[in-house]
Each structure stands twice: as structure tokens, then as C-alpha cells.
Amino acid sequence: MYIHKEGYRIIAATIAIVIVLISLMHRFIDSWNWYWYFLSAGIIILALIIIRFFRIPARELVHNPNQIISSADGTIVVVERIIEPEFLKTECIQISTFMSPNNVHVNRYPISGKVIYTNYHNGKYLIAKHPKSSTLNERTTICIETDKGTRIIVRQIAGALARRIVCYAKEGQEVRQGDELGFIKFGSRVDVFIPLDANVHVEIEDKVKGGLSVLATL
């Protein structure tokens, strides 16, 4: 396990704040009791939780050109047929994964291919489980085309807590299944739009892991 680069500044600032707060407490509090020890422990635990947000566990990632792999850790909250309105503009299957603050927050490419479209949208910060968050919230849309011409869309969506979407995808870039697509700080949601003839392997409330869990087979 290692710490993701997107967390370096936040973690450094968090550690600095903890050191300053506890140093000031030791300097100005003459008589320590259970309350001050409890408060110090709470500050340290909060810092450890923030550090944990940016963990990246070691994984043997799945690589299979016929499989669509989960882009995120979390819980499946949507599996339905829908018309993707932004780029594909056709009916497809939407699979949505809700990322809680407890999940690993890195996002991965669900399949290998060429990035043919990326677009960032400003938007609202509705709760990520809200049905309209896919079209109303701040989001980034990425379309990957496989060497067989299949187009898969991945959409990173900010939520009520997540206010920072990081996307590494660039148009024209060749990408490999399982590689890092981006990062959503402090959880949210990732939608994947796949062809209607794909064989879906997940259901609502299933727990999935990015780079490991098979969402569907082409």
C-alpha cells in the first residue's frame, strides 16, 4: 500500500496543523485531564482518517479485453438502460458505483483503448446517490474506444462531500485497462456506460473494487 500523489499536500497540511494544535495545547494548558487527552486523541484520529482517504492498496489488476472492469471501489447503486445524452446519444446500460469516504478513491480505466472524448462540466453538489447527479453535478466525462470500435463512457461525478475531481485522461491518448484515470477527493460516484449487448455481472448493492471486479463482458 502507498499514498496517492493527490494526497501529498493535504496530508502535509494536516500533519502540520496537528503538530501546531497539540504543541499549543502543551504550551498553554497547565493541568491536563481526561478531556484534553480525549481531544488530543480525536485530533490525531481525524488526521489518520484523512491520510487513509489517499491510500492505494497493492492489487493484481485484471487485464481482459472482453471484460469491463470496475473503475472505482464502492457500492453499485444503478444498473439500468438509459440514453446517454452527452456523447454516445444512444441507448446503453448505465452502471453506477457510489464511493463512500471509506473507499479507495482512485479511478481506473475499465477497458483498454483510445480516449476519443473528454469534457469537464461545472455543476451542483447533490448527494451522489441522487438520480439526477449524473447530469446536474460537477462531473468529467471520458469516452474510450477499443480497437474493435466499442465505445465505453466513464463519468466521474462530484457529490455533497467531494469537491475536487482530478482527471488524467487526454484526447488521443492510448490507455490500458486498470491504469489510473483520475481521483475524486473524499468520495463520490463513477458512472460507466456500456453497450446494450454486454452481459452484466453486477446488481444493485453489490460491492466492487476498482481494477478487480468485473462489471460486464462484451
Secondary structure by P-SEA (a helix, b strand, c coil): ccccccaaaaaaaaaaaaaaaaaaaaaccccccaaaaaaaaaaaaaaaaaaaaaccccccccccccccccccbbbbcccccccccccccbbbbbbbbbbccccccbbbccccccccbbbbbbbbbcccccccccccccbbbbbbbcccbbbbbbbbbbcccccbbbbccccccccccccccbbbccccbbbbbbcccccccccccccccccccccccc
